[in-house]
Amino acid sequence: MKTSIATVSLSGSLVEKLHACAAAGFDGVEVFEPDLIACEHSPEEIRALAARLGLTLDLYQPLRDLEGVADDVFADNLRRAAATFATAGRLGIDTVLVCSNVATATIDDDAVSAAQLRQIGDVAADHGVRIAFEALAWGRFVDDYRRAWRIVELADHPAVGVCLDSFHVLSRGHDPADIEQIPGAKIFYLQLADAPALQMDVLSWSRHHRLFPGEGAFDLAGFVRHVLAAGYVGPLSLEVFNDTFRQTDPGRTAVHALRSLLWLQDALHLAPVADAKPPNGFDFVEIKAEDTSEVEVLLGQLGFIPGGRHRSKPVTLWQAGSARVVLNEQQARDEVPHVAAIGLQVPDADATSRRAADLMAPAAYRRTYASEQPFGSAVAPDGTELFWVTQPPTGTADWVSEFRDGVPAAGGPVHAVDHVNLTQPWQTTEDAVLFFTSVFGLSADDPTEVPGPTGLVRSQVLRTADGAVRIPLNVAPLAVADGSLAQHIAFACDDIVALARTARDAGLEFLSVPDNYYDYVAGRFGVDDDTVAALRELDLLYDRSPGSQGHFIHFYTRTVGSVFFEFVQRFDHYDGYGVDNAPVRLAAQRSRTRS
Amino acid sequence: MKTSIATVSLSGSLVEKLHACAAAGFDGVEVFEPDLIACEHSPEEIRALAARLGLTLDLYQPLRDLEGVADDVFADNLRRAAATFATAGRLGIDTVLVCSNVATATIDDDAVSAAQLRQIGDVAADHGVRIAFEALAWGRFVDDYRRAWRIVELADHPAVGVCLDSFHVLSRGHDPADIEQIPGAKIFYLQLADAPALQMDVLSWSRHHRLFPGEGAFDLAGFVRHVLAAGYVGPLSLEVFNDTFRQTDPGRTAVHALRSLLWLQDALHLAPVADAKPPNGFDFVEIKAEDTSEVEVLLGQLGFIPGGRHRSKPVTLWQAGSARVVLNEQQARDEVPHVAAIGLQVPDADATSRRAADLMAPAAYRRTYASEQPFGSAVAPDGTELFWVTQPPTGTADWVSEFRDGVPAAGGPVHAVDHVNLTQPWQTTEDAVLFFTSVFGLSADDPTEVPGPTGLVRSQVLRTADGAVRIPLNVAPLAVADGSLAQHIAFACDDIVALARTARDAGLEFLSVPDNYYDYVAGRFGVDDDTVAALRELDLLYDRSPGSQGHFIHFYTRTVGSVFFEFVQRFDHYDGYGVDNAPVRLAAQRSRTRS
C-alpha cells in the first residue's frame, strides 16, 4: 500500500523533513501546518520540491475547533477554514484534517455539528479540497470515532468524510470492529500510531509517548484489518508525536518509520517481506580494540581456550563450550575494548538476509576473502554489527576452521553465551527494539528501571521464546555520558562456585561486592550460612524468583575498556537476570571508577 | 522543627549523601536500605560517620510486603523483618518503616493485619526498635492512611505506630483532616513530598515526579498543620523520588531540599525566616562579555541612549525609559554576550537580603568601592546573579549616578523591561522555581511546552501578580546542547511599529519571519490587510487572546553571543508572551545558525 508520514513525526525544518522522507522511500507526507508556517519557502515551492523528490502531499493538518459552536463563532471559523483551504490548494493537497472541537465547542448536538460540517464542506469544495473529520480522544463532545462517523453521515456531503487515527481509537479502548460499518469511500484518511501501555491522561500520552507500529502495546495489525475490510484504499500514514523523534536525526527516524510500516504490512501479508525464523542461538561475540590483550588475560583466567589467530586477519578466537569470543584488532586504532558484533546461528541464513534487506536493515561490510565463510549482516541502530550463519547440523560453523588452532574447546564450566547486554544511547532505543523484533523475530519483554547511583537505568530484554538468544538493551541516565555505561557479555556455566574459585586462583580480579549485601541476602532469602559464606568469599551475587525454587548465582569481572563479563548459573528454571542486584553492581562499578 | 531527608532523594553513594546532607545543614537522614546494601562501609561505620557529621539517623526504610499474608508466608516474613531490625540496630536507628503490602497480600482483613503487625512489633521490640506502618497509595488492600491507623490501633502495641507520607495521602485525594484523630505519639514518622498535578498511575507519579515542598500542586502547609495539630513532634522529613535529583549533584540538591523545608516552616510560622515583599519592578539587566560592542550597536539602533562609563569599572550603561541595560566587560575574558545579572527594585532591600540569607541563597560577590551604592545579592541555581535595591521614592536608583553621563533617557517608544527569559539546564529547573518563589515571592505559572524544530522547549513563567517582574524559564530539549538556546530580554514599548521602522532605518537586523506566517496570521485572526502588510514589512509577530480584544505585537533581533532582544507591545490587557509564535522564532533562529 501507499506509505505516508506526518511531518510532525520528524525533527528539523520542513525541507529537511521532505528530503528525509524521500530518501527513506516514503510515497507521500502529511504537511503539519506549523511546519509550513515556520518555513521560508512558499507553498508553491514546497509543492514543487515534493514533486521533484517524488513525494505526494497527502494531507494538510490540523484545522482545529471548528464545529459545535454558536453562529457568530462559526462565521469566524468558516473564514479561518477558507484561509486554510486556500493554503492547501496552493500546496496541491486535496484533503484537510479537521479535528473535533476541544476548546470552543458549546453545543453538544450531532445535528448542529453535521450542519456546520456541511457548510465547511461547501467552502472546501469551492477550494477543490475535502475534509477528513477526526474524533480526538480528548474532544470536548466528540471523542469517539463512531460519533464522528455519525456526524459525517448526517452531514451527507461529498467533500466531508472521516479520518481514523489508531491512537484516538485504541487509547480510549473503543472497539475498532465498528470501523467496518463505515463505507470505505468515506474514510478519507488513516493515521497510524502505536503506544506503550501507560496509565496517564490521554492528551499527554498522545503528545509525548506515541510510537511507530510494532513498538507499543496496541494491536495495529488488527486495527488496520478492520479499516481494509471497510474498503479503505488510501495511504497508511504515520502520525507519531514522540519526544525522542522530535529531537533526533530525521533521516534515521524516517527509515525507522518506514520499517515499521513494512513490519505492519508484513503482519497483514500486504508487503513482499521475506519470512525468516528467529535465531537458534549465539554463534559468537566480537570484541574490538586496538589492543585486546587485557581481554585475553581475563578470558584465560576464566578457562577460555585460545583457538588461535585467523589465517588472514589480526583476529583471535577464544572458546569455552559453545561460547566463542572473537577478539578483533583490525582497523581499531584508538578503540578501547567494546562489543562490536554479535554472531547468530539461524535456521536459514539466506532467508534472514532476504528479510533484513526487505526491512531496510543496512548491511555491515567486512572484508571476506575467497574460501572464507560469508556471513549475512546488518548494522543495529546503535552501530553494533549483527552477523548470521545457518546453524550447522553438527559441530561448529565453518568459519571456526579459518583459525589456525580451531579445535573445539575442552569441556569446562562455561558452556554458552547466556546474554549480551548492549548499552544504548537514548536516541536509538525505540529504533533498536523494532530492529531486533522485526528483522530477527525476537520478542520484547516489558521494560524495567534499575536504580543506579546516578539515576535510573532503563532496561528492556529482547529474546527468543526459548531464551537461547537474549539481548538486554540498557539506556543510561542523562547525567551519565553516552558510553560510560559499560556493555557486557554473560556466559552460562555449570558450576559457578568452582569456576569462581578457579578464576580467583588464576588471579582474576572480581567486581568487589560490599559485605552489607551478604547480610541482606541472608535476611531476604533466608539463605543458609554456608552458602552465604561461599557467596561472600567469592563476590558472588544471588537472586531467587518470588514463590519458586528458581534461583540464580552470578558474578562480574572488572570492566576493561567499555566491556565486562558476567558469569551466570540458572537453577530450577530461573529465567531472569538478577535485576535487583544491578544497583549493587552499578554502585561498585562507579566506586571503582572514582577510586 | 528537626529536619531530615531520605537518602533515596539524592544522587551518589551513601557516604556522599551523608556529607551532602550535613553540609547543607540537615539535622538527620532516613537511610534507604538499597543505599546501605550497595555501600562498602559497615552499618557501624555509617553510624559513626553520621555521628561525626552531626547527623541523626532517623529511620531505616523500607520493609515491604509483610502483613496480610497466610501463616507460612508470614513465618518467613517475620524472619526477614528480624534481619532488617538487626541491621537497624547496628545503625543505631530506632524506627523502621513498614509499607503496606503491595505484592504478596492475600488476606483483606484488618484483624489479621493487626495481629501480624503485633507479632512484628514484638520482634521489633526485642531488637530495640519500633515500626512505622505506612499505607502506600498503591497498597494491595491497605492504601489509605485511615485504614493503616485503624490496623495500628487494633494492633495496640507500643512498638507499632504509623508513618504519614503527604504524597500517599494527597495523591489519592484523601482528606488529611482526619490525621487529627490520630494521637500524636502514635505518629512515629512524617514524610513530605510535593508533586505536580498529573493524571497518571500513582506508582509512576510517585517514583518519577515527586518534588520538594513548594514546587508542586499539593497543599503541604495545610497537610503539616493537621499533623502538628495531632501532636506530632518528630522530624519533618523529605522523601522525594525524582528523576532529576537522582542524577544531579547531591550537594546542590541537599541545599535545595533544605530550602524547601525552610519555606514550608515559614509558611507555618515555625521558622525564623525574615519576611520580605515581592519586587516592584526590574532595576536593570546586565549583559556580560569580553567585548560588548556588538550589543552596543544593537541598543543604539533601538533608540537606547548611552549613559556613559562607570567611574571605576569597565562597565557602561544604556537607557530607554526606565529600562536600563548594563554592559559589563569586567573579568569576562572569552565570554560571549549573555545575561549575567538581573537587578530588581524591592520595597525594602534589607528585608529581602535577610530573607535571602535565611533561605540559604548564596550571595553574589562584586567589588563595591566606597561611595558606591551597595546591592543585596543572590546567585540563582543557573548562575545568574540577582541584585536588589530599595525602590527610590522618585527618579532612579543612586547607582545610576556612578556613570559619567548618568542622565535619564529621553522619552522614546521603549519604556521598561517587560520580561527576562533565562534558559535553564535541565538540572536546575525545579531548583530555580523554588529559588524565585521562596526568596522573591514570585508566583509560578503552569509550565507549557513549545514545539521547536529540534524538540519541545519547556517554559514556565515566574512573575509578580501585577506583571511588573516576569521571568520565564526555558529548558532546552536534550538534543540541544546546554547554552545553545539563547536567553533574551524583552522591552515594553508604546508604538512598536514606529520603533521597528526607526530601527530598520538605523540598520537593525531583525530576525526574519517567513512569509507563510503572515498568511497564517491573516487567516487565523482575520487581521485586516493593512495591518498584515505592516507586520510583514517589518518582521513583526502577532498574537491575540482567545475571546478577547487583548493582542500583542512583538519582534526579535538577531542573536549576539547567547542573548537576543525582543520588543513587545501589549494591547488591551494582553497578558501572555506570544507563545504560539515561539516555534516560528525557534525555527528562524535555527535556520540562521545553520546558513
Interface residues (C-beta under 8 A of the other chain):
Chain A: S11 G12 S13 E33 P34 L36 I37 A38 C39 E40 S42 P43 D76 R79 R80 A82 A83 T84 A86 T87 A103 T104 L198 Q199 M200 D201 S204 R207 D243 R246 Q247 T248 W426 Q427 E449 P451 P453 T454 G455 L456 P477 L478 A479 V480 S512 P514 D515 N516 Y517 D519 Y520 A522 G523 R524 G526 P546 P583 V584 L586 A587 A588 R590 S591
Chain B: S11 G12 S13 E33 P34 L36 I37 A38 C39 E40 S42 P43 D76 R79 R80 A82 A83 T84 A86 T87 A103 T104 L198 Q199 M200 D201 S204 R207 D243 R246 Q247 T248 W426 Q427 E449 P451 P453 T454 G455 L456 P477 L478 A479 V480 S512 P514 D515 N516 Y517 D519 Y520 A522 G523 R524 G526 P546 P583 V584 L586 A587 A588 R590 S591
